[in-house]
């Protein structure tokens, strides 16, 4: 009996050692974007690295990515496991079969996105955009915002010139006057207003946007390490609570990460971008379905994806 017990404990010890060794080999590759998000805050504070280190998981930060679409492309190519971005870009990505799942949802505040024009511009309504050149990011938040605005105002999209540019190229084109307007989101919207002499023509709420920020994981990583993904969400939720209690401090982090020392930019970023973070439940999934159906109607995607196959509720 003693020999059997000794053998049992020895076997258990080997299994625990093997499990510990396996856990220590787990690496989570995170693609981070330029802009205000709880992911940016946990990167800055080191909170996520410390949290996952306790689980034997090493974090590798990759980026920054200028927008969600290139981060999703990297995730699709297998060089990233997790990233953040918009639900609009998420819809176009899953419609093309990117193997990702959304696990965190954060409604986009009204002034966190919109269409911006120069303060002295003769454009004072969405109808005035006819014949004008407007910068957007293809299939993402910018194109969504512009299309929603034009539809809401009853303006034929064919009468507006879409300029497909990256956020950095859009900023240069806007500041130099090479485009008439820019459909964008924070931090670019705040920078356009404070550094490039811009004013908001219409914000997300006014044009009925259902866009949101979200957190996304490769399906294979989720299947292999669900507890790690849940730990990420929990860390983001803790940081989100802190940010809502300290919006100016959060805004300063986001502005600094953009290389911007303008205190007004920091104030606007913090004031605008500290909306509550949630797990993805049925209500959040329905908002994403609405975007998918709208994209289908606008011929931005060829078929609507089954959203239920690309979301996971980690609150259970």
C-alpha positions in Angstrom: 0.0 0.0 0.0 2.8 2.4 1.0 4.5 1.7 -2.4 1.3 2.3 -4.2 0.7 5.7 -2.5 4.3 6.7 -3.1 3.9 5.8 -6.8 0.6 7.7 -6.9 2.2 10.9 -5.5 5.2 10.6 -7.7 2.9 10.3 -10.8 0.8 13.3 -9.6 4.0 15.3 -9.1 5.1 14.5 -12.7 1.7 15.6 -14.0 1.8 18.8 -12.1 5.3 19.5 -13.2 4.3 18.8 -16.8 1.3 21.1 -16.5 3.4 23.9 -15.0 6.0 23.5 -17.7 3.2 23.6 -20.4 1.6 26.7 -18.8 5.0 28.5 -18.7 5.3 27.9 -22.5 2.0 29.8 -23.3 2.6 33.1 -25.0 -0.2 35.6 -25.7 0.6 37.9 -28.6 -1.3 41.1 -28.4 -1.6 43.6 -31.2 -2.3 47.1 -29.8 -3.7 50.0 -31.7 -3.1 53.7 -31.4 -5.9 55.2 -29.4 -8.0 55.2 -26.3 -8.8 51.7 -25.0 -8.6 49.8 -21.8 -6.0 47.6 -23.6 -3.8 50.7 -24.0 -4.1 51.3 -20.2 -3.3 47.8 -19.1 -0.3 47.9 -21.4 0.9 51.2 -19.9 0.4 50.0 -16.3 1.8 46.5 -16.8 -1.3 45.2 -15.1 -2.0 42.5 -17.7 1.6 41.3 -17.8 1.6 40.8 -14.0 -1.8 39.2 -14.0 -1.0 36.6 -16.7 2.5 36.0 -15.3 0.7 34.4 -12.3 -0.9 31.9 -14.7 2.5 31.2 -16.3 1.6 33.1 -19.4 4.0 35.5 -21.2 2.6 38.5 -22.9 4.2 39.8 -26.1 3.0 43.2 -27.3 3.1 43.9 -31.0 2.3 47.2 -32.8 1.1 49.8 -32.8 -1.4 49.2 -35.6 -2.9 52.3 -37.1 -6.4 50.8 -37.2 -8.4 47.6 -36.6 -8.3 46.2 -40.1 -4.5 45.6 -40.3 -4.6 44.1 -36.8 -7.3 41.7 -37.8 -5.3 40.8 -40.9 -2.3 40.0 -38.7 -4.6 37.9 -36.5 -5.9 36.1 -39.5 -2.4 35.4 -40.7 -1.5 33.8 -37.3 0.9 36.4 -36.1 -1.4 37.8 -33.4 -3.7 36.1 -30.8 -5.6 39.1 -29.4 -6.3 42.7 -30.3 -8.9 45.5 -30.0 -10.8 47.4 -32.6 -14.2 48.4 -33.9 -17.2 46.2 -34.4 -17.6 47.7 -37.9 -14.2 46.4 -39.0 -15.0 43.2 -37.1 -18.0 42.6 -39.3 -16.1 43.0 -42.5 -13.4 40.6 -41.2 -15.7 37.8 -40.0 -17.7 38.1 -43.2 -14.4 37.2 -45.0 -13.9 34.3 -42.6 -11.3 35.6 -40.1 -11.2 33.0 -37.2 -11.8 35.4 -34.4 -14.2 35.8 -31.5 -15.3 39.0 -29.7 -15.2 38.7 -25.9 -15.4 42.4 -24.7 -17.8 45.1 -25.8 -17.6 48.9 -25.2 -20.3 51.2 -26.7 -18.8 54.1 -28.7 -19.6 57.4 -27.0 -21.4 60.0 -29.2 -18.4 62.3 -29.6 -15.9 59.5 -29.8 -16.5 59.2 -33.6 -17.9 61.4 -36.3 -17.1 63.5 -39.4 -14.8 66.4 -39.0 -14.3 69.4 -41.4 -12.1 72.5 -41.0 -13.5 75.3 -38.8 -13.7 77.7 -41.7 -15.2 75.2 -44.1 -18.3 76.1 -46.0 -19.6 72.6 -45.2 -22.3 72.9 -42.5 -24.5 69.9 -43.2 -24.2 66.4 -44.5 -25.9 67.5 -47.7 -23.0 69.9 -48.2 -20.7 66.9 -48.6 -21.9 66.3 -52.2 -19.0 66.7 -54.6 -16.5 66.7 -51.7 -13.6 64.4 -50.9 -13.9 62.6 -47.6 -11.2 60.4 -46.1 -12.3 57.0 -44.7 -10.7 53.7 -43.8 -12.1 51.0 -46.1 -14.6 48.7 -44.5 -14.0 50.1 -41.0 -15.4 52.9 -38.8 -14.7 55.7 -41.2 -16.6 54.2 -44.2 -19.4 53.1 -41.9 -19.8 56.6 -40.4 -19.8 58.3 -43.8 -22.3 55.8 -45.3 -24.6 56.2 -42.3 -24.5 60.0 -42.4 -25.3 60.0 -46.2 -28.1 57.6 -45.8 -29.6 59.5 -42.9 -29.4 62.7 -44.9 -30.8 61.1 -48.0 -27.6 61.8 -50.0 -26.6 59.5 -52.8 -23.2 58.0 -51.9 -22.1 58.2 -55.6 -22.2 62.0 -55.2 -19.4 61.9 -52.6 -15.8 61.0 -53.2 -14.5 58.5 -50.7 -10.7 58.7 -50.2 -9.5 55.4 -48.8 -6.6 56.4 -46.5 -4.9 55.2 -43.4 -5.5 57.3 -40.3 -2.0 58.9 -40.4 -2.3 59.7 -44.1 -5.8 61.1 -43.5 -4.4 63.4 -40.8 -1.8 64.8 -43.1 -4.3 65.2 -45.9 -6.8 66.9 -43.6 -4.3 69.3 -42.0 -2.9 70.3 -45.4 -6.4 70.8 -46.9 -6.1 68.0 -49.5 -9.4 66.6 -48.4 -12.6 68.3 -47.4 -13.5 66.1 -44.5 -12.6 63.1 -42.5 -14.8 60.4 -41.1 -12.9 59.1 -38.1 -12.7 58.2 -34.4 -10.7 59.1 -31.3 -7.9 59.8 -30.8 -7.8 61.0 -34.4 -11.0 63.0 -34.0 -9.7 64.8 -30.9 -6.4 65.5 -32.6 -8.1 66.8 -35.7 -10.2 69.2 -33.6 -7.3 70.5 -31.4 -4.2 70.2 -33.7 -5.6 70.6 -37.2 -8.3 73.2 -36.8 -11.3 70.9 -37.2 -14.9 70.9 -36.1 -17.3 68.1 -35.8 -19.9 68.2 -38.6 -21.9 65.3 -37.2 -21.1 62.8 -34.4 -21.9 59.1 -34.0 -25.1 59.6 -32.1 -26.5 62.0 -34.6 -26.1 59.6 -37.4 -27.4 56.6 -35.5 -24.1 54.7 -35.2 -24.2 51.3 -33.6 -20.5 51.0 -33.7 -18.6 49.9 -30.6 -15.1 49.1 -29.5 -14.3 45.5 -28.8 -11.7 42.9 -27.8 -11.0 40.0 -30.0 -9.2 36.6 -29.7 -8.2 34.0 -32.2 -10.6 31.1 -32.0 -7.8 28.5 -31.6 -6.3 30.4 -28.7 -9.7 30.7 -27.0 -10.3 26.9 -27.4 -6.9 26.1 -26.0 -6.8 28.6 -23.2 -10.2 29.9 -22.2 -9.1 30.7 -18.6 -6.4 33.0 -20.0 -8.9 34.9 -22.1 -11.2 35.3 -19.0 -8.3 36.6 -17.0 -7.6 39.2 -19.7 -11.3 40.3 -19.6 -11.2 40.6 -15.8 -8.0 42.7 -16.0 -9.7 45.0 -18.6 -12.8 45.3 -16.4 -10.7 46.4 -13.4 -8.9 48.9 -15.5 -12.1 50.2 -17.0 -13.5 50.8 -13.5 -10.3 52.8 -12.7 -10.6 54.8 -16.0 -14.2 55.8 -15.3 -13.1 57.1 -11.9 -10.0 58.9 -13.2 -10.9 60.1 -16.8 -8.3 62.8 -17.0 -5.5 60.5 -15.9 -6.7 57.9 -18.5 -6.8 60.7 -21.2 -3.3 61.7 -20.3 -2.0 58.1 -20.9 -3.8 57.9 -24.2 -2.5 61.3 -25.4 1.1 60.5 -24.3 0.9 57.2 -26.2 0.1 59.2 -29.3 3.0 61.5 -28.6 0.7 64.4 -28.0 1.2 66.6 -25.0 -1.9 68.8 -25.5 -3.7 68.9 -22.2 -7.0 69.7 -24.0 -6.6 66.5 -26.2 -6.0 64.5 -23.0 -9.1 66.1 -21.4 -11.3 65.3 -24.4 -10.0 61.8 -24.8 -10.7 61.0 -21.1 -14.0 62.8 -21.1 -15.2 61.0 -24.2 -13.8 57.5 -24.1 -14.4 56.0 -20.7 -17.7 54.2 -21.4 -18.4 50.9 -19.5 -16.8 47.7 -20.7 -19.0 44.6 -20.8 -18.8 40.9 -21.7 -20.5 40.1 -25.0 -24.1 39.0 -24.3 -27.2 38.7 -26.5 -27.9 42.4 -26.6 -24.4 43.2 -27.7 -24.4 40.5 -30.3 -27.7 41.9 -31.7 -26.0 45.3 -32.3 -23.3 43.6 -34.3 -26.0 41.8 -36.3 -27.6 45.1 -37.1 -24.2 46.4 -38.5 -23.8 43.2 -40.6 -27.3 43.6 -42.1 -26.7 47.2 -42.8 -23.3 46.5 -44.4 -25.1 43.9 -46.5 -27.7 46.4 -47.7 -24.9 48.9 -48.6 -23.0 46.1 -50.5 -20.0 46.6 -48.3 -20.0 42.8 -47.6 -21.4 40.1 -49.9 -23.1 37.9 -47.2 -24.0 38.5 -43.6 -21.9 36.3 -41.2 -23.6 34.2 -38.4 -22.5 36.5 -35.6 -23.3 33.9 -33.0 -20.3 31.9 -34.2 -17.9 34.8 -33.7 -18.8 36.0 -30.1 -18.2 34.4 -26.7 -19.9 35.3 -23.4 -17.3 35.1 -20.7 -19.6 36.4 -18.0 -21.0 32.9 -17.4 
